Amino acid sequence: MTSKRDDTTSNRGFGAMDEEKQREIAAQGGRAAHEKGTAHEFSSDEAREAGHRGGQAAHEKGTAHEFNSEEARAAGSRGGQAAHEKGTAHEFDSEEARRAGRKGGQASHGGRDNPNAMHARGGSSEQHAKAGRQSHKNT
């Protein structure tokens, strides 16, 4: 069996196997380690850092998946549902929610200090005009 990666190396051993076979063997080792209780359990900080490094490497290699907005929304929703089911989701109090919303608004609209930023509250110009006309009726 020759290596697909480099034909100048030896055709023996783990490194010479195709990637699918390597994955299969590594997965067996991981399952065995978990069964014995010797597998490394990542803390959330370790997992976050490992994911960050993996994402950086994938972007540098050009193999990272670029999410469109719908995919990102769906992935975030699944992650939130899983966290709630496990009981690990962070529950925001009203002040935290206010700060998070303000931070998100500043990121999406350039912040209040940016004179070129659009400070829209959502809705079309027609909806804003209609709301303005209705608010004048109430005064």
N, C-alpha and C positions, 0 to 999 in steps of 0.2 A: 504494500500500500504506500503510495507516494504522497507527500504533503502537497496540498494545493497552494500553500503559501510560499514555499521556497524549495525548489527541486534540488538545490545544492547541498541540503542537509541530509542526515541519515534518515532512512525510511523506517526506522524502528522507534518504538516508544510512544508515549502519550502525545508528544508534540507533533508526531507524524500523522496522527489520526485526523480524520476530518472533524470539523467543528461540531457537527451534530453528535458524533460518538463521544467527543470530549464532554459536551453538555450532559449527555446521558450518564456518563460515569461520575461527573461532578455532582449531579443531582442525587445519585445513589449514595454518594458519600455524605451529602448534606442530610438526607433522610436518616442515615445510620447515626450520624452525630446527634440529631435531635432525639432519636429513640434512646440513645445512651445517656442523654442529658449533658453532653459535652459541647454542644453547638454554642457559638457565641450569640448571645441575645443582645441586640442593639438597643441602646437607650434612644429616646426620641431625638436627642441632640446628635448622637452618632449617626442615626439613620438619615437625619436631615443633611448632615455634612457629607455623607456618602452619596446621597442623591444629588447634592449640589455638584460634587466633583464629577459624578457620572454625566450629569447634564452638560457641564462645561466641556468635558472630553468629547461628547457627542456633537456639540456645536462646533468645536474645533475641527473635528473630522468631517463635518458636513452631513452627519447621519441622524441628527436630532429631528424629531417630529415637530413641525410647526403647527400649532393648534390654531384653527379658526375660532371665532368668538363662540360659535355654537358648541364646538367640541370642548372648549375651555369651560363653558358654563356647565355642560353635562358632567365633565370630570369633577369639577368643584362640587356639584350637587351630590354625586355619588360619594365623594370623600366626606362631605358633611353628614350624609345619611349614615355612613358606616361609623363615623365618630359618635353620632347620637345613639346608634344601636349598641355600641360598645360601652357607652357611658363616659367617653373621653372627650366629648365636645366641650368647648369653652362656652359658657353661658355669659353673654354680655349683660352688664347692668346698663341702665339708660345712659349714664355719662360715657361709658366706654363705647356704646353704640353711636352716640352723638359724635365723639372724637373720630371714630373709624369712618363714619359717613362724611365728615368734614374733610378728612384726609383723602378719601377717595374722590370727592368732588374737586379738591384742589389739584389732584393728579390728573383728572380728566379734563379740567378746564383751565389749567395753567396757574391757578391760584389767584387770590384777590389782588395781589400786588402787581400782577402782570397786566399792563394797559391794553395788550392785544388779545387778552383772553375773552372768550365769550362766557358770560355769566348767565346762561340759560337755566331755567328750572324745569326744562322738559316741555314737550308739546310743540305743535307747529305754530307758526305766526298767526294762522287763522284762529287757533284755539286761544292764544294769548289775547287777540283782539276781542273775541267773543267774551272772554272772562272779564276784560276791561269794561266792555259795554254793560255787562251784567252787574259789575260792582258799582257802576255809576247809578244804576236803577235803585240800588239799596241805600243811597245817601239822600 
